[in-house]
Amino acid sequence: MITLTVKEQPNVPLEAESISPDVTVGLARDAIRALPVYLGKRHCRLDDFFEVDGEASDEIEIHGDAAKVKWIGREMSRGRIHIVGNAGMHLGAYMKGGEIDVTGNVSDWIGAEMKAGLIRVGGNAGGQIGAAYRGSLAGMKGGTIIVGGSAGLEVGMRMKRGVIVVKGPVRDFAGLQMKGGTIFLLSGAEIRTGAWMIRGTIVTLKPVQLLPTFCYACAYNPTFMAIYAKYLRALGVSIPYDAAAGSYLRFTGDTCVPGKGEILTWHAN
């Protein structure tokens, strides 16, 4: 295992996409220490900001407050990154595999346009989780993101596949222009949920204020919810699916697009 310990927080965000198992797996300690990072326009070394221990591994552990360290795990396809503390913007962006685990909080754009892998956050997250970057037509295309706390704006914007779970409250525009995949909102969301969604499923365990362009369809217990429940239970997430406990109210939309998405709201008996 490679251990990175933050010496001190940089004054401005530090771009450190070289912190990736794909990069470090074949490198000796001196080579890891010399990996390039960028402080603004200044080209620096990784060991200018981190104490480095270990070598040649696809397991990385980061200690300290990395809230201003951006692009950790960018495009990673293997291994594991464990962050004991906070992490900055674009964590796991374009991710293709492997696992990222954060004990603290994260910033915006985590898992943006990811294709596979697992990201777990113990604390709160910023906005644009699993979203498409500005000008891009598609957000995340696979993988799973789980946030233990709250989340910001535009969760899952333009996502096509994959699963996003947020245990805490979520701000506006969750599922904005969603094209597929599934978002679980365990504590509900603010306004404009599912705006302009084309396809996909948003599951909320708390009532949300729906746009008038969503139409009530029925109350039922989808069979796929039991499959999701089994998958998420292994990741420490519990969702209801037993008909004896309640049912899901199904709303379809967004009809102004027109879209074929759905918002499922849990209704306990």
C-alpha positions as CSV (number, residue, x, y, z in Angstrom):
1,M,0.0,0.0,0.0
2,I,1.1,3.6,-0.7
3,T,0.4,6.1,2.0
4,L,0.1,9.8,1.3
5,T,-0.1,12.2,4.2
6,V,-1.0,15.9,3.5
7,K,1.8,18.2,4.8
8,E,-0.4,21.3,4.6
9,Q,-3.3,22.5,2.6
10,P,-2.3,24.5,-0.5
11,N,-3.4,28.1,-0.9
12,V,-5.2,27.4,-4.2
13,P,-6.7,24.1,-5.5
14,L,-4.0,21.5,-6.3
15,E,-4.5,19.4,-9.5
16,A,-3.3,15.9,-8.7
17,E,-4.6,13.5,-11.3
18,S,-1.4,11.5,-10.9
19,I,-2.8,10.2,-7.7
20,S,-4.3,7.1,-9.3
21,P,-3.7,3.3,-8.9
22,D,-3.1,3.1,-12.6
23,V,-0.1,5.5,-12.3
24,T,1.4,4.2,-9.0
25,V,1.1,0.4,-9.5
26,G,4.5,0.0,-11.2
27,L,6.5,2.9,-9.6
28,A,9.2,2.9,-7.0
29,R,8.9,5.3,-4.0
30,D,11.2,7.9,-5.6
31,A,9.2,7.9,-8.8
32,I,6.0,8.4,-6.8
33,R,7.5,11.3,-4.9
34,A,8.4,12.9,-8.2
35,L,4.9,12.6,-9.8
36,P,3.7,15.9,-11.3
37,V,1.0,18.0,-9.6
38,Y,0.0,21.5,-10.5
39,L,-0.6,24.5,-8.2
40,G,-2.2,27.0,-10.5
41,K,0.2,27.2,-13.4
42,R,3.2,26.0,-11.4
43,H,4.5,22.5,-12.0
44,C,5.4,20.8,-8.7
45,R,6.2,17.4,-7.3
46,L,3.8,15.2,-5.3
47,D,6.2,15.2,-2.3
48,D,6.0,19.0,-2.2
49,F,2.6,18.5,-0.6
50,F,2.5,14.9,0.7
51,E,4.7,12.6,2.7
52,V,5.0,9.5,0.7
53,D,5.4,6.0,2.1
54,G,5.2,2.6,0.2
55,E,5.7,1.8,-3.5
56,A,4.5,-0.1,-6.5
57,S,0.9,-0.7,-5.4
58,D,-2.6,-0.2,-6.7
59,E,-3.8,0.6,-3.2
60,I,-3.5,4.2,-2.1
61,E,-4.4,5.7,1.3
62,I,-4.5,9.4,1.9
63,H,-4.5,11.0,5.4
64,G,-5.3,14.6,6.2
65,D,-7.5,17.3,4.7
66,A,-7.3,17.0,0.9
67,A,-10.3,19.3,0.4
68,K,-8.3,21.4,-2.1
69,V,-6.8,18.5,-4.0
70,K,-8.6,18.0,-7.3
71,W,-8.9,15.1,-9.8
72,I,-7.9,12.3,-7.4
73,G,-8.5,9.0,-9.1
74,R,-9.2,10.5,-12.5
75,E,-9.8,7.8,-15.1
76,M,-8.7,5.1,-12.7
77,S,-9.6,1.6,-13.8
78,R,-8.3,-0.6,-11.0
79,G,-7.3,-0.8,-7.3
80,R,-8.5,1.3,-4.4
81,I,-8.1,4.8,-3.0
82,H,-9.0,5.2,0.7
83,I,-9.1,8.8,1.9
84,V,-9.2,9.4,5.6
85,G,-10.4,13.0,5.6
86,N,-11.9,15.2,2.9
87,A,-11.4,15.3,-0.8
88,G,-11.7,18.0,-3.5
89,M,-13.4,18.5,-6.8
90,H,-13.6,15.9,-9.6
91,L,-12.9,12.9,-7.4
92,G,-13.2,9.8,-9.6
93,A,-14.1,11.7,-12.7
94,Y,-14.1,9.5,-15.8
95,M,-13.6,6.5,-13.5
96,K,-13.5,3.1,-15.3
97,G,-13.1,0.7,-12.4
98,G,-11.8,0.2,-8.9
99,E,-13.0,1.7,-5.6
100,I,-12.8,5.1,-3.9
101,D,-13.7,5.4,-0.2
102,V,-13.8,8.8,1.6
103,T,-14.5,9.1,5.3
104,G,-15.1,12.9,5.3
105,N,-16.7,15.4,2.9
106,V,-16.2,15.8,-0.9
107,S,-16.7,18.7,-3.3
108,D,-18.4,19.1,-6.6
109,W,-18.4,16.8,-9.7
110,I,-17.5,13.5,-8.0
111,G,-17.8,10.6,-10.4
112,A,-18.5,12.9,-13.3
113,E,-19.0,11.0,-16.5
114,M,-17.7,7.8,-14.8
115,K,-18.2,4.4,-16.6
116,A,-17.6,1.9,-13.8
117,G,-16.4,1.4,-10.3
118,L,-17.6,2.4,-6.8
119,I,-17.3,5.7,-4.9
120,R,-18.4,5.8,-1.3
121,V,-18.5,9.0,0.7
122,G,-19.1,9.0,4.5
123,G,-19.9,12.8,4.8
124,N,-21.5,15.4,2.6
125,A,-21.0,16.0,-1.1
126,G,-21.2,19.0,-3.4
127,G,-23.2,19.3,-6.6
128,Q,-23.1,17.6,-9.9
129,I,-22.6,14.1,-8.6
130,G,-22.2,11.7,-11.5
131,A,-23.1,14.5,-13.9
132,A,-22.1,15.5,-17.4
133,Y,-19.6,18.3,-17.7
134,R,-20.8,21.5,-19.3
135,G,-21.3,21.0,-23.1
136,S,-21.2,17.2,-22.8
137,L,-24.3,15.2,-23.7
138,A,-24.0,12.4,-21.2
139,G,-23.1,12.0,-17.5
140,M,-22.2,8.8,-15.8
141,K,-22.6,5.6,-17.9
142,G,-22.1,3.0,-15.1
143,G,-20.9,2.4,-11.6
144,T,-22.2,3.3,-8.2
145,I,-21.9,6.4,-6.0
146,I,-23.1,6.4,-2.4
147,V,-23.1,9.5,-0.3
148,G,-23.7,9.2,3.4
149,G,-24.7,12.8,4.0
150,S,-26.3,15.6,2.0
151,A,-25.6,16.6,-1.7
152,G,-25.9,19.8,-3.8
153,L,-27.4,20.8,-7.1
154,E,-27.9,18.7,-10.2
155,V,-27.2,15.2,-8.8
156,G,-27.1,12.8,-11.8
157,M,-27.5,15.5,-14.4
158,R,-27.7,13.8,-17.9
159,M,-26.7,10.4,-16.4
160,K,-27.3,7.4,-18.7
161,R,-26.6,4.4,-16.5
162,G,-25.4,3.5,-13.0
163,V,-26.7,4.1,-9.5
164,I,-26.5,7.1,-7.2
165,V,-27.6,6.9,-3.6
166,V,-27.8,9.9,-1.3
167,K,-28.7,9.3,2.3
168,G,-29.1,12.9,3.3
169,P,-31.2,15.8,1.8
170,V,-30.5,16.9,-1.8
171,R,-30.8,20.3,-3.3
172,D,-32.6,21.4,-6.6
173,F,-32.6,19.8,-10.0
174,A,-31.8,16.2,-8.9
175,G,-32.0,14.1,-12.1
176,L,-31.8,17.1,-14.4
177,Q,-32.1,16.0,-18.0
178,M,-31.6,12.4,-16.9
179,K,-31.3,9.8,-19.7
180,G,-31.2,6.6,-17.7
181,G,-29.9,4.9,-14.6
182,T,-31.3,5.1,-11.1
183,I,-31.1,7.8,-8.3
184,F,-32.1,6.9,-4.7
185,L,-33.0,9.9,-2.5
186,L,-33.3,8.5,1.0
187,S,-34.2,11.9,2.6
188,G,-35.9,13.5,-0.4
189,A,-34.9,16.6,-2.3
190,E,-35.8,20.3,-2.8
191,I,-37.5,21.5,-6.0
192,R,-37.4,20.7,-9.7
193,T,-36.6,17.0,-9.2
194,G,-36.4,15.2,-12.5
195,A,-36.7,18.4,-14.6
196,W,-36.5,17.6,-18.3
197,M,-35.7,13.9,-17.6
198,I,-36.0,11.7,-20.7
199,R,-35.6,8.2,-19.1
200,G,-34.4,6.7,-15.9
201,T,-35.8,6.2,-12.4
202,I,-35.7,8.5,-9.3
203,V,-36.7,6.8,-6.1
204,T,-37.4,9.0,-3.1
205,L,-38.3,7.7,0.4
206,K,-39.6,11.1,1.4
207,P,-42.3,13.2,-0.5
208,V,-40.9,15.7,-2.9
209,Q,-42.5,18.7,-4.6
210,L,-43.1,17.4,-8.1
211,L,-43.3,19.6,-11.2
212,P,-46.7,19.9,-12.8
213,T,-45.4,18.1,-15.9
214,F,-45.3,14.8,-14.0
215,C,-48.4,12.6,-14.0
216,Y,-49.6,10.1,-11.5
217,A,-49.7,6.6,-12.9
218,C,-50.3,4.0,-10.1
219,A,-49.2,2.6,-6.8
220,Y,-47.2,-0.6,-7.0
221,N,-44.2,-2.5,-5.8
222,P,-41.8,-2.9,-8.7
223,T,-40.0,-6.3,-8.8
224,F,-36.7,-4.7,-9.6
225,M,-36.7,-3.0,-6.2
226,A,-36.0,-6.3,-4.5
227,I,-32.9,-6.7,-6.7
228,Y,-31.7,-3.2,-5.9
229,A,-32.4,-3.8,-2.2
230,K,-30.1,-6.9,-2.2
231,Y,-27.3,-5.1,-4.1
232,L,-27.4,-2.0,-1.9
233,R,-27.7,-4.0,1.4
234,A,-24.2,-5.3,0.7
235,L,-23.0,-1.7,0.5
236,G,-24.7,-0.7,3.7
237,V,-27.8,0.9,2.3
238,S,-31.4,-0.2,3.2
239,I,-34.4,0.5,1.0
240,P,-38.0,-0.7,1.5
241,Y,-39.6,-3.0,-1.1
242,D,-41.9,-5.3,0.9
243,A,-45.6,-4.9,-0.1
244,A,-46.6,-5.5,3.5
245,A,-44.8,-2.3,4.5
246,G,-46.1,0.0,1.8
247,S,-45.9,0.7,-1.9
248,Y,-44.4,3.2,-4.4
249,L,-46.4,5.9,-6.0
250,R,-45.3,6.2,-9.6
251,F,-45.2,9.5,-11.5
252,T,-44.2,9.7,-15.1
253,G,-42.5,12.5,-17.0
254,D,-41.1,14.9,-17.7
255,T,-44.0,15.4,-20.2
256,C,-42.7,18.8,-21.4
257,V,-39.7,17.1,-23.1
258,P,-41.6,14.7,-23.6
259,G,-39.9,12.1,-21.4
260,K,-40.4,8.5,-20.4
261,G,-38.8,8.7,-17.0
262,E,-40.4,7.9,-13.6
263,I,-40.3,9.2,-10.0
264,L,-41.2,6.6,-7.4
265,T,-42.3,7.9,-4.0
266,W,-42.4,5.5,-1.1
267,H,-45.8,5.4,0.7
268,A,-45.8,3.4,4.0
269,N,-48.9,1.5,5.0
